[in-house]
Structures are given as structure tokens and as C-alpha cells.
Amino acid sequence: MKTKLIGLGILAAVVVAAVVYVAVSRSRTVTEISGYVGGEKIGLLEDEEVQEILRDRYRLTIDYAKAGSIDMITADASGRDFLFPSNQTALELYEQINGKPVKSEIILNTPIVLYTRSAVADALVAEGIASETEGVCYVDMEKLTEAIETGKTWADIGLPQLYGSITVGTTDPTKSNSGNMFAGLLANTLCGGVANESSLPEILPRLKSIFQKLGYMESSSSDLFDQFLKTGMGAKPLIAGYENQLLEFAAEDPATWEQVKEDIVMLYPTPTVWSSHVYIALDEKGTAGIDALLDEDIQRLAWEKHGFRTGVYDTPSAGEHFGVPGLAEEITQVAPMPDADTMDQIIKAL
């Protein structure tokens, strides 16, 4: 009898140990979610500190494929748990096609800006198209758009070394968010307010004419910014991008930034538009990414190392560590984007 009790005790201990082992193993299991992501967020997702927080606190890893914000909405999302485009228009377009997602949340923000070289910035200021206030450079969108529409050349504003007419290099607005948002900003400028469906008959032909002058357009904001940095003033005198791209570059590659920072100028359009990076969960598994990416420390890293204005860590003094001249303390002159139906018609026209 005593032997039998000992045997039962050992068996019970084994069962308890097995249950504990399974529970511990499950608690240590890391879940992988996958989705489409805009290229400008890849630096954040590949940040080792961010990956460590995702893994250790949330038992999560994020696998992704790079895609333009508009492209990912119409792409085959089979097997994907989330989409992570760069504006709320993409969410509205998604809802028109697929209905409400399981969950969605704005994770990051950054304004649309223009990038150029110091010689171009000086010429734009001399021409009255741009101005400088308290060390921050601003570009008047009405004057810039007028210069583009009238075919004013770079030579006309004192830059004979640059070929052709004044244009703004941008990504393909039918595929990528920064190009899409710049198209929306131009549409607003052309109608003198916020573009809507009633204003499209008048402004669409003008908008198409502007974009037809651009020639080949990159499909990714990160690719366009890389080309801007590598090819010099002659190839890309003026481009549209995100504020965070330069801040991230300065934070991640300070040695190279130190060499080029006197020649790179960031211009804030007046008005500009906010790029709100919204996470769209396609299934219950994908919803885990929302809480994880809104983690306080990840939001801090998103600002300090990658330049996204997260609302908590974008205070004026917090930007000094980037060492980027002309960084605006606050983004005040902001216009709303045209609604999704209007942008859909603009996308189809372009």
C-alpha cells in the first residue's frame, strides 16, 4: 500500500510538472504577425531595441513586406495579419473596398515636407517662394504651384546649372503615400481651400499637367529619399517626403550627416498635411500589434531614433539631439486632406 501511494505521488508530481512546463512554454511562445508596411517605417521595425521590447514584453515578432500605402490596400492580403499604411485616406479606401477592419489605430505622425540643397533653398528665398522664420524654412505652396504651372525654369530663379522647369520630385501618387499626400496638398492649393468632388472638374486637368512633367516616379518614399541623398542637386533639386526621414538619417548615421548637413535643407510647406500612420488589423491575431506599437518605450524610440512625432516625445527641447538645423518646434499650419472619395478620383485620374 505504501509503495502504491509513493507511485501515485510520483505520478501526480510528474503531471503537475508537465502542466507547469506546458504553461511556462506557452508563456514563452513568441507569436509572429505579418503584413504590408510603408518603407519609411522599416527603420523603426528593424530597430533592435524595438524588436527586444516586442519580443520580451509582448511575445511578438513582426514580419513585413514593403509596399506603398495605396498599393497595399488593393493588394492580395491573404495570409496577412495587418496593413500599416501612412495615412488615414488609405484606411478610408480600405473600408470602402472591404468594410470595417477588425481594429485600427493611429500609431505615428509626421508632416509632409520638401527637401532640397542649400543653393536651391537660397534661390527660392530670393524669389519669394520660400522664407525663413526663426531658423525654420517655409515654402509658400501657392507661389510654388504657380511657378510649376507657368513653367518657370530653374534658370529663371538664378540656377542655370539646373536643367528644365521647376518641379517637385515625388513618389507615384497612385501607389505611395507621400506622393498621394502631395497630390492632395496640390489639389487643396489649386482650389484655394480643401479640395472636394465639386472642385475636381476645375483642378484635375491642372493637377494631371503638373504630374505629367515629373516623368518616372519611385513607388517608395524611402527609395526616393535615398536617391535624393545619393544623386545630388542636379538629379533631384527638390523632393517631397516625410519630416521623420531626415531626422532618422541624422540619428542613425551621424558621421555622414555631419558631412552633408550644411547642404541639406528641410522646407515646411505652408500649409502642410499630416501623415498619420494607421495600423489596420485584418484579424484578431493582428490586433496584438496595436498595443505593442503603442508601448510607451516604443513610442519614445519612434521619436528619439526615428523622428516620428508621437505626441508625447515630440516636445521642442526633445528635438535638439538630432542636430538637424531648421527643425520646426511645432507644426502649426496644417490643412486637412481631401476626403477619401475625392482622393480616390484624384488617384484614378493620375
C-alpha positions in Angstrom: 0.0 0.0 0.0 2.8 2.3 0.9 4.6 1.6 -2.4 1.4 2.3 -4.3 0.9 5.7 -2.6 4.5 6.6 -3.4 3.9 5.6 -7.0 0.7 7.8 -7.1 2.6 10.7 -5.5 5.4 10.4 -8.2 2.7 10.3 -10.9 1.0 13.3 -9.5 4.3 15.2 -9.3 5.0 14.3 -12.9 1.6 15.5 -14.0 2.0 18.8 -12.1 5.5 19.3 -13.6 4.1 18.6 -17.1 1.3 21.1 -16.6 3.7 23.7 -15.3 6.1 23.1 -18.2 3.4 23.5 -20.8 2.2 26.7 -19.1 5.7 28.1 -19.0 6.4 27.0 -22.6 3.2 28.7 -23.8 4.0 31.9 -21.9 7.4 31.9 -23.7 5.9 31.2 -27.1 6.6 34.1 -29.5 3.8 34.9 -32.0 4.7 36.2 -35.4 2.4 38.5 -37.3 2.9 39.6 -40.9 1.7 42.4 -43.0 2.4 45.2 -45.5 4.4 48.2 -44.3 5.3 51.6 -45.8 9.1 51.8 -46.4 9.6 54.8 -44.1 8.7 52.7 -41.1 11.2 49.9 -41.8 14.0 51.5 -39.7 11.7 51.5 -36.7 10.6 47.9 -37.1 14.2 46.8 -37.6 15.4 48.7 -34.5 16.9 46.1 -32.2 15.6 47.9 -29.1 12.1 47.9 -30.6 12.3 44.2 -31.5 13.5 43.4 -28.0 10.5 45.1 -26.4 8.1 43.4 -28.8 9.6 40.0 -28.0 10.2 40.3 -24.3 7.0 42.2 -23.3 4.5 41.2 -25.9 5.9 37.8 -27.1 5.6 39.2 -30.6 7.7 39.4 -33.8 6.6 41.4 -36.8 7.3 40.1 -40.3 6.6 42.5 -43.2 6.8 43.2 -46.9 7.4 46.7 -48.1 4.5 48.2 -50.1 3.2 51.6 -51.0 0.2 52.8 -48.9 -2.2 52.7 -51.9 -0.8 49.6 -53.3 -1.2 47.6 -50.1 -4.9 48.5 -49.9 -5.6 46.8 -53.3 -3.0 44.0 -52.9 -3.9 40.4 -52.1 -3.8 40.3 -48.3 -4.2 36.5 -48.0 -2.1 35.3 -45.0 -1.5 38.8 -43.8 -2.5 39.9 -40.3 -2.2 43.7 -40.7 -1.6 46.6 -43.1 0.5 49.6 -41.9 0.0 52.4 -44.4 0.9 56.1 -43.9 -2.3 57.9 -43.9 -6.0 57.7 -42.9 -7.1 58.1 -46.5 -5.7 54.5 -47.0 -7.9 53.4 -44.2 -11.0 55.0 -45.7 -10.2 53.4 -49.1 -9.8 50.1 -47.3 -13.2 50.4 -45.7 -14.8 51.3 -49.0 -13.5 48.1 -50.5 -13.6 45.7 -47.6 -15.7 47.2 -44.8 -14.6 47.9 -41.3 -11.3 46.2 -40.3 -11.1 44.2 -37.1 -9.4 47.2 -35.4 -7.4 50.2 -36.5 -5.3 52.8 -34.6 -3.0 55.8 -35.5 0.4 54.8 -34.2 2.8 57.5 -35.6 2.6 61.0 -37.1 4.9 63.1 -39.3 4.3 66.1 -41.5 4.9 66.2 -45.3 8.0 68.4 -46.0 10.1 69.3 -49.0 13.9 68.5 -49.2 16.4 70.5 -51.2 20.0 71.7 -51.3 21.2 75.0 -49.8 21.7 76.6 -53.3 18.1 75.8 -54.3 16.7 77.0 -50.9 18.6 80.3 -51.2 17.2 80.8 -54.8 13.7 80.0 -53.6 14.0 82.5 -50.8 15.4 85.2 -53.1 12.4 84.6 -55.5 9.9 85.0 -52.6 8.7 81.4 -53.0 10.3 80.4 -49.6 11.1 82.3 -46.5 12.9 81.7 -43.2 11.5 82.5 -39.8 13.5 81.8 -36.6 15.8 79.5 -38.5 13.0 77.4 -40.0 12.4 77.4 -43.7 8.9 77.5 -45.1 7.7 77.3 -48.7 4.6 79.1 -49.9 2.6 76.5 -51.7 0.6 78.9 -53.8 3.7 80.6 -55.1 5.5 77.3 -55.7 2.5 75.8 -57.5 2.2 79.0 -59.7 5.9 78.6 -60.6 5.4 75.0 -61.6 2.2 75.7 -63.6 3.6 78.6 -65.5 6.7 76.6 -66.5 9.2 78.8 -64.7 12.7 77.3 -65.1 15.4 76.8 -62.5 17.5 79.2 -64.6 14.7 81.8 -64.2 15.4 81.9 -60.5 19.1 82.1 -60.8 20.1 78.4 -61.1 21.3 78.0 -64.7 23.2 74.9 -63.7 19.9 73.0 -63.2 18.1 71.7 -66.2 14.5 72.3 -67.1 11.4 73.7 -65.3 10.8 73.9 -61.6 9.2 70.6 -60.3 8.9 68.7 -57.1 10.1 65.1 -57.3 7.6 62.8 -55.6 6.6 59.2 -55.4 3.9 57.8 -57.6 0.6 59.1 -56.1 -1.3 56.0 -57.3 1.0 53.7 -55.3 2.7 55.6 -52.4 1.5 57.7 -49.6 4.0 60.7 -49.8 3.1 61.2 -53.5 -0.6 60.7 -52.7 -0.5 63.3 -49.9 1.5 65.8 -52.0 -1.2 65.4 -54.7 -3.8 66.2 -52.1 -1.8 69.2 -50.9 -1.5 70.4 -54.5 -5.3 69.9 -55.0 -6.0 72.0 -51.9 -3.7 74.7 -53.2 -5.2 74.7 -56.7 -8.8 75.2 -55.3 -7.8 77.6 -52.5 -9.1 75.5 -49.7 -9.8 71.8 -49.2 -10.4 70.0 -52.4 -13.7 68.1 -52.8 -15.6 66.4 -55.5 -17.3 69.7 -56.7 -13.9 71.3 -57.2 -12.4 68.4 -59.2 -13.6 69.3 -62.7 -11.6 72.6 -62.5 -8.5 71.3 -60.8 -8.0 67.8 -62.1 -6.7 68.9 -65.6 -4.2 71.2 -63.9 -3.1 68.5 -61.4 -2.6 66.0 -64.2 -0.5 68.5 -66.1 1.8 69.1 -63.1 2.4 65.3 -62.5 2.9 64.7 -66.2 6.0 66.9 -66.0 7.6 64.6 -63.4 8.4 61.6 -65.6 9.4 58.4 -63.7 8.3 58.4 -60.1 9.5 56.0 -57.4 7.0 53.8 -55.7 8.5 54.1 -52.3 9.2 57.1 -50.1 12.4 55.6 -48.7 13.7 54.9 -52.2 13.1 58.5 -53.3 14.8 59.9 -50.2 17.8 57.6 -50.7 18.1 58.7 -54.3 17.9 62.4 -53.2 20.8 61.9 -50.9 22.9 59.9 -53.4 22.4 61.7 -56.7 22.9 65.3 -55.8 21.3 68.6 -56.7 21.3 68.1 -60.5 19.2 64.9 -60.4 16.7 65.8 -57.7 16.7 69.5 -56.8 13.5 69.4 -54.8 11.5 66.4 -53.5 8.5 65.8 -51.2 9.0 63.4 -48.3 8.4 63.0 -44.6 10.0 65.0 -41.8 11.0 61.9 -40.0 13.2 60.6 -42.9 15.8 63.3 -42.3 15.6 63.0 -38.5 16.1 59.2 -38.7 19.0 59.6 -41.1 20.7 62.1 -38.8 20.2 59.9 -35.7 21.2 56.6 -37.4 24.2 57.9 -39.4 25.6 60.9 -37.5 29.0 60.7 -39.2 27.6 61.0 -42.7 25.0 63.6 -41.6 27.8 65.8 -40.2 29.4 65.8 -43.7 26.2 66.8 -45.6 24.1 68.8 -43.1 25.3 72.2 -44.3 23.9 71.4 -47.8 20.6 69.6 -47.0 17.6 71.9 -46.3 14.2 70.9 -45.0 11.3 73.2 -46.1 7.9 73.1 -44.5 5.0 73.7 -46.9 2.5 76.3 -45.8 0.2 74.8 -45.3 1.3 71.2 -45.0 -0.6 68.0 -44.2 0.0 65.4 -41.5 0.9 61.9 -42.5 -0.9 59.7 -39.8 0.5 56.2 -39.9 -2.5 54.0 -39.1 -2.2 50.3 -38.2 -5.0 48.2 -39.7 -5.6 44.8 -38.1 -7.0 42.3 -40.6 -7.7 39.6 -38.0 -7.7 39.0 -34.2 -4.0 37.9 -34.3 -3.1 41.2 -36.0 -4.6 43.3 -33.2 -1.7 42.4 -30.9 0.5 44.8 -33.0 -1.6 47.8 -31.9 -1.0 47.6 -28.1 2.6 46.6 -28.7 3.5 49.5 -31.0 1.7 51.9 -28.7 4.1 50.8 -25.8 5.5 53.9 -24.1 9.1 52.9 -24.7 8.5 52.1 -28.4 6.8 55.5 -28.8 9.8 57.1 -27.2 12.2 55.3 -29.5 10.0 56.2 -32.5 10.7 59.9 -31.8 14.2 59.8 -30.4 15.7 57.5 -33.1 13.3 57.6 -36.0 11.8 61.1 -35.9 8.1 60.3 -35.7 6.1 62.8 -33.7 4.3 60.5 -31.3 2.5 63.3 -29.3 4.4 62.5 -26.1 8.0 62.7 -27.1 8.0 65.5 -29.7 8.5 68.5 -27.4 10.7 71.3 -28.7 13.6 70.6 -26.5 13.5 66.8 -27.3 14.4 67.5 -30.9 17.8 69.1 -30.1 19.6 65.7 -30.1 19.0 65.2 -33.8 21.3 68.1 -34.7 19.1 69.0 -37.7 19.1 72.7 -38.4 15.6 74.2 -39.2 13.6 71.6 -37.3 10.2 73.2 -36.5 9.3 73.1 -32.8 5.6 72.8 -33.7 3.7 72.1 -36.8 1.0 74.8 -36.8 0.0 75.5 -40.4 -1.8 72.3 -41.3 -4.6 71.7 -43.8 -6.9 68.6 -43.8 -6.5 66.2 -46.6 -9.4 65.9 -49.2 -11.8 63.1 -48.2 -11.4 59.6 -49.5 -13.9 59.8 -52.3 -12.1 62.9 -53.7 -8.6 61.3 -53.3 -9.9 58.2 -55.0 -10.9 60.2 -58.0 -7.6 62.0 -58.0 -5.7 58.7 -57.8 -7.7 57.3 -60.8 -7.1 60.4 -62.8 -3.3 60.4 -62.2 
